[in-house]
Amino acid sequence: MRGGNRDVAGCELACEVTTHEVPGTAGGGRGIVEPVAATAWVVAGPPGGGKSTVAGVLADLAVPHPAVLDKDTLYSGFVAEVLAAHGRDQGVREGPWYDEHAKAHEYGGLTAAAREIRGHGCPVVLVAPFTAQIRDRDRWRAWVGDLGGEPVRLVWVRVDAATLRRRLEARALSRDAGKLAAFDAFVERMRPGEPPPVPHDAVDTSDGAPSTADQVRALLARSRAR
């Protein structure tokens, strides 16, 4: 996780706080500090699309700086051990078995951690594909509640298929083998160029797109204006 001074211990420096008077002492009471609803940023999109890069820029530019919860950083090693223990192919990270035995726990852990951190007034950035959550309005609404309620801001990472394939090939990770072996089916499932039907800001990471920093600055400005 990354916080205001780039470590967990410094998260308090990034917390959103407000002051109000103690009940029953209006006009002369001592102000106390309590957390307000901290923003949850959700950076979602296809594997290899550039989510971690976008999340890093967002964490650097947002004020207060949020803690970053990246699925791959937190769970990739653990998931590899789960797959090995069950004799599963390391390159297959999709499907009913994976969803039940790995993804449900990855996403459940991210959600619970985000809710807890926000409960102390510290904003967060969650980084994962979150395909099912962002493609269904009802599921999105329920998940926002699980995260602790609004404000939850979706940052959808748009990328064209050619750029996506090039990046997956370049990073050469074993967990991407299944995606590359059936790339057309992977693109059809991920829909990297089709905006989700829930409120969001888009950051285009395709080759030739405007700089990520410029796009993130623009979305932060729009968020402040809301």
C-alpha positions in Angstrom: 0.0 0.0 0.0 1.0 3.6 -0.6 -0.1 6.5 1.5 0.5 10.2 1.8 4.2 9.8 2.5 4.4 6.6 0.4 4.2 4.0 3.3 1.5 2.5 5.4 2.6 4.3 8.6 2.2 7.6 6.9 -1.4 7.0 5.8 -2.6 9.3 8.5 -1.0 12.1 6.6 -3.4 11.4 3.7 -6.6 11.0 5.7 -9.5 13.2 5.0 -10.7 14.7 8.2 -13.2 17.3 9.4 -13.9 19.2 12.6 -17.2 19.6 14.4 -18.3 20.7 17.8 -19.1 18.3 20.5 -22.9 17.8 20.8 -24.4 20.0 23.5 -21.6 22.6 23.5 -22.6 24.7 20.5 -20.9 28.1 20.5 -18.2 27.2 23.0 -17.5 23.6 22.6 -14.1 22.1 21.7 -13.8 20.9 18.1 -13.0 17.2 17.6 -11.6 15.6 14.5 -13.5 12.7 12.9 -13.0 11.0 9.5 -15.4 12.0 6.7 -16.2 9.7 3.8 -12.9 9.1 2.1 -12.9 8.5 -1.7 -12.4 5.1 -3.1 -10.9 5.2 -6.6 -11.4 2.0 -8.6 -8.9 1.6 -11.5 -10.3 -1.2 -13.7 -9.7 -2.6 -17.1 -8.1 -5.6 -18.8 -5.0 -7.4 -17.6 -2.0 -5.7 -19.3 -3.9 -2.6 -20.0 -1.8 -0.3 -17.8 -3.9 -0.2 -14.7 -1.0 -0.1 -12.3 0.6 2.7 -14.1 -2.6 4.7 -14.1 -3.1 4.0 -10.4 0.4 5.1 -9.6 0.0 8.4 -11.4 -3.4 8.9 -9.7 -1.9 8.2 -6.2 0.9 10.7 -6.9 -1.4 13.5 -8.1 -4.4 13.1 -5.9 -4.6 15.2 -2.7 -4.8 13.7 -0.2 -2.6 10.8 -1.5 -4.6 7.5 -1.3 -3.3 4.1 -0.2 -3.0 1.8 -3.2 -4.4 -1.8 -3.1 -3.2 -3.6 -6.2 -4.5 -7.1 -6.7 -1.4 -8.4 -8.4 0.9 -6.9 -5.7 -1.1 -8.3 -2.9 -2.2 -11.7 -4.2 -0.2 -12.9 -7.2 2.2 -15.0 -5.2 -0.5 -16.4 -3.0 -2.6 -17.3 -6.0 0.3 -19.0 -7.7 0.7 -21.2 -4.6 -3.1 -22.0 -4.6 -2.9 -23.1 -8.3 0.2 -25.2 -7.6 -1.3 -26.9 -4.6 -4.3 -27.9 -6.7 -2.3 -28.9 -9.8 -3.8 -26.1 -11.9 -2.2 -24.5 -14.9 -0.5 -21.2 -13.8 -1.4 -19.6 -17.2 -5.2 -20.1 -16.6 -6.5 -17.3 -14.4 -10.1 -17.3 -15.5 -13.1 -19.7 -15.5 -15.4 -21.2 -12.8 -12.8 -22.9 -10.8 -10.5 -19.8 -10.6 -13.5 -17.6 -9.8 -14.5 -19.8 -6.9 -11.2 -20.7 -5.4 -9.1 -17.6 -6.1 -10.8 -14.5 -7.5 -13.6 -14.5 -4.9 -11.0 -14.3 -2.2 -8.8 -11.7 -4.0 -11.8 -9.4 -4.6 -13.2 -10.1 -1.2 -10.0 -9.2 0.5 -9.5 -6.0 -1.5 -13.1 -4.9 -0.8 -12.8 -5.5 3.0 -9.4 -3.8 3.2 -10.7 -0.8 1.3 -13.7 -0.5 3.5 -11.6 -0.7 6.6 -9.1 1.9 5.4 -11.8 4.3 4.4 -13.4 3.8 7.7 -10.4 5.6 9.2 -10.7 8.5 6.8 -8.0 7.5 4.4 -8.8 7.3 0.6 -7.8 4.3 -1.4 -7.1 3.2 -5.0 -8.2 -0.4 -5.8 -6.5 -1.9 -8.9 -7.9 -5.0 -10.6 -9.9 -5.9 -13.7 -13.2 -5.9 -11.8 -14.9 -6.9 -15.1 -18.2 -8.3 -13.6 -18.5 -5.3 -11.2 -18.2 -2.6 -13.8 -20.3 -4.3 -16.5 -23.5 -4.6 -14.5 -25.3 -1.6 -12.9 -26.9 -3.6 -10.1 -23.7 -5.4 -9.2 -21.8 -2.1 -9.3 -24.4 -0.5 -7.0 -24.1 -3.4 -4.5 -20.3 -3.3 -4.6 -20.3 0.4 -3.8 -22.2 -0.5 -0.7 -19.7 -3.2 0.2 -16.9 -0.7 -0.2 -18.5 1.5 2.4 -20.6 3.7 0.2 -20.0 6.8 -1.9 -17.9 8.5 -2.9 -16.6 5.7 -5.2 -15.0 6.8 -8.5 -14.4 4.4 -11.3 -11.4 5.1 -13.6 -11.8 2.8 -16.6 -8.6 2.0 -18.5 -9.3 2.0 -22.2 -6.8 0.3 -24.5 -6.9 -0.9 -28.1 -6.5 -4.6 -28.8 -3.1 -4.2 -30.7 -1.6 -2.3 -27.8 -3.0 -4.8 -25.3 -1.5 -7.8 -27.1 1.9 -6.1 -27.5 2.0 -5.4 -23.7 1.0 -8.9 -22.7 3.7 -10.3 -25.0 6.3 -7.9 -23.7 5.8 -8.6 -20.1 6.0 -12.3 -20.7 4.3 -13.5 -17.5 3.2 -17.1 -17.1 -0.2 -16.0 -15.9 -0.8 -14.4 -19.4 -0.3 -17.6 -21.4 -4.0 -18.5 -21.5 -4.9 -15.0 -22.6 -2.4 -15.0 -25.5 -3.3 -18.5 -26.6 -6.9 -17.5 -27.1 -6.4 -13.7 -27.6 -9.6 -13.0 -29.6 -11.8 -14.7 -27.0 -9.9 -12.8 -24.2 -10.6 -9.5 -26.0 -14.3 -10.4 -26.4 -14.6 -11.1 -22.7 -12.6 -8.0 -21.6 -14.1 -5.5 -24.1 -11.2 -3.2 -23.7 -12.6 -0.6 -26.1 -16.2 -0.7 -24.9 -17.1 1.8 -22.0 -18.8 0.3 -19.0 -22.5 1.2 -18.4 -21.8 2.8 -15.0 -20.5 6.3 -14.2 -16.8 6.5 -14.9 -13.8 8.5 -16.2 -11.7 7.0 -18.9 -8.0 7.0 -19.3 -6.8 5.8 -22.7 -3.5 3.9 -22.5 -3.4 2.9 -26.2 -0.2 3.6 -28.2 -0.4 7.3 -29.3 -2.9 8.4 -26.6 -2.3 11.6 -24.6 0.0 11.2 -21.6 -1.4 9.3 -18.7 -0.5 12.2 -16.3 -2.4 14.7 -18.4 -5.5 12.5 -18.5 -5.4 11.9 -14.8 -5.0 15.6 -14.0 -8.1 16.2 -16.2 -10.2 13.6 -14.4 -9.1 14.9 -11.0 -10.2 18.4 -12.0 -13.6 17.0 -13.1 -13.9 15.1 -9.9 -13.3 18.3 -7.8 -15.9 20.1 -9.9 -18.7 17.6 -9.1 
